[in-house]
Structures are given as structure tokens and as C-alpha cells.
Amino acid sequence: FQQFSDKGSRKEHVKITSEPKPGFLERLSETSGGMLIGLVTFLLAFYLLFTNEGRALRTAKSLDEGLSLVVPLDSIHSISQQNEGRLVHLAGALSTSKPLFDPSYGLSIQAVKLKRNVEMYQWVEYEDSKEYEEDGEIKKETKYSYNTEWKSEVVNSRNFDREIGHKNPSAMAVESFTAVSPNVQVGSFVLTKGLVDKIDDFKQLSLSHLEDPHADVTRREDYFYHSDNPRRPDVGDLRVSFFYAGLSGDDPHLGSADKVTVIARQRGDQLVPYHTKSGDVLEILYPGDLSVEEVFQKEQESNTMKTWALRAAGWLSMFVGISLMTRIFYTLVDWFPIVRDLVNVGLKAFAVCVASSLSLLTISVGWLFYRPLWALLLALLSAVPILVARSRVLPKKQQ
């Protein structure tokens, strides 16, 4: 069953599908498949939590080692043989040998990277679904809506529920690309590809001082339009914008060259990765003029944030895994509404407690060889969620 309506440039329709309510054996079969997925997710959580702790401690040790060995350079315009092979710190303006060009649009800029971003005006499908039970059947009501938007990727309209009236071109006539300068320096030192990759703070390039490059291209604000009417584009029209990262020369419209701070190993006139005794690699670049202490503080903060993010991901993976593996108890009683709801709450509480305890225990094992006392404390702490849950169950039994 479908209903159609038009709302200006936005079109929508509703489709309702129905299927018989699955029987007990079918639901049990689906739950068994979920248990297998849950087991894989549960085991993956152990690996993620354990390896994350080793990575975090190894990174922290490498940063401490780097901070104790780094040598600030007195000048970036002369290369001292005394610092050959050592970890060095320097800050200065970026420089490149020649500007980057886009001849198709008559544009050039002295920068480390130049990105052309092409967007096409296309139909986009959105869907909003809800399920409900009616007359012993499971019905699904899906509302499909269509709107025209600028998109950087080609939207395949063949996957739409209703392609008629919402057809998009299969490709763009102009492609996006990113040009990178082959030679990037700070003073007399050449940056390797790993350091250049870290220069990714892209800013949109103003096109106000440029003319229309072709008769069929119109400049409006900071875009070049391949359109008869940029104010009212048609599906298939293109607009092109440009972004740059690492300004490497004085520009009358953009200002002076960007400054960066680098910590890496000196090898001749090149700055290359430094391998620490802990097994990590130090190859650091930040925008701006930063001191040694500021750089390593930022790196330690980044390591801490990454560690906690992976811990949260590991706990969530363990919680989902336990929930899927215990879902069978919910399926066994799902025809009793009151019992089903109580079992559901109990299973969620069980998953939270067990996931918290096992996560703390896994983290403590990861710390065992590095910080034994902290590992023992975390191991003791892992029993707290189980003890709290048990203390709440006992009074209920007595009542």
C-alpha cells in the first residue's frame, strides 16, 4: 500500500508491508544466531581492552623517552652534523619549491596541499520506518522522502524505492582531487611524507579575486558553477570549491606562510621518523610555534583521549556481546508481557555488571607487567559491580 504527496521540491510517499508474526521456533532460531554474533563481539572486547592498555603504556613511555632526549635546534637555516641521528625540535614557516595549479579553473596557490571539491545537485532519498503489530501480523510502515541537495559523491538513484522522477546522473563530468607539493621544507629541512600527511588543516579558498574561467562556468561567492542558473540549479549541475592546507608563501589575499612545529629525527637535511626503545615511532607535527613541553603535553593528552575512547568501545562491545548471548532468556518468556519486561530489565542490569567487572579485570591484566600495584587495585575494583548487585538481591530475597 502506497500514498504519494508532493511538498514543493520535496517529494514523499508511504509504503506499508506486512508479514506473519514469527513463531516461537523462528524467534528462537534468530536468537541462536544472535548468540553467535554476541560471542564474537564478547571475545573481541577482551582483545580490544587488553591490547589498548599495552599500547597506551607503550606510547606514554615513548613520549617520556622522547621528552628526555629531544634537542631544540638553534637555527632552522643551518644543518649541524652534531645532531645527526638525534631527535630534534624545530619550528618555522613552511616553504615549497613551486605553487600548485589547477589549470582548468585558472587557479594557483603557494601551499602544501590544494584540494578541488566537486559537488553535484542530486536527488537524495530519506526513509523513516516504524513497526507495529496488527491482526496477528507484523506491519512495517516506511515513509520515503526525496529532496535535492549538493553532494560530493554520486548518489545511486537505482537503489531508491521510487526512481521515477528522482533519477540522478551516473557520474560527474568534473572530478575532485588533491594536489600535494613534492618538496616541503621548514628552513633547510625537508619533511618526509609522514609529516606532510599531518598537514591537513584545510581552509576554503576565496575566489572573489578570480574571473570566470570559461563561458559555461559562472563564479558565485566561493564556488564555480557549471549551471545555467546557479540560484536555481537543476539535477546534474555541478559546483566546484577549493581548499588549501599549509600556506607556504606570502600571499596578498591570504597572508603570510603558515608556521609549524616538528619533532623528528635528523638525517642529513631530512626529518624522518624516530624509533624509540619502547617500540613506538615519534614523527610529530603541529601547526603554530610550540615549545617542546607543549608538544609532548598535547601528545600525552591525545594518548589519554584515545585510551579512554577505546576503553569505552571495549566496554560497549562486551555489554552488547553479553546482551546478545543472554537474549535467549527473553525469548523464552516473551509471550508473558509482565515477566518479559522484568526479565529484560534483569538481563540489562546483569550485562552492565558483568561487562564492567570483566572490563576492569581485563584492563588490570594489561597493566600487570607494567604497573603491578595498579593492576592489583583494578582487579579488586572489578569485584565491586558484582558485590553491589548481590547486596541488592539479598534484601529482596529476605522480603
GIWOUR-V901258 format. One record per helix or strand. SS is the DSSP state (h for helix, s for strand). FROM is the first residue (numbers start at 1). TO is the last residue. If there is no record, write none. Layout:
ss = <SS	SS>
from = <FROM	FROM>
to = <TO	TO>
This chain:
ss = <s	s	h	s	h	s	s	h	s	s	s	h	s	s	s	h	s	s	s	h	s	s	s	s	s	s	s	s	h	h	h	h	h>
from = <2	10	24	71	81	87	100	103	107	111	137	157	177	184	189	193	203	218	223	230	238	251	255	259	270	274	281	284	292	327	337	372	384>
to = <7	20	69	72	83	96	102	105	109	134	151	159	180	186	191	197	204	220	226	232	247	251	255	267	272	275	282	287	325	332	367	381	398>
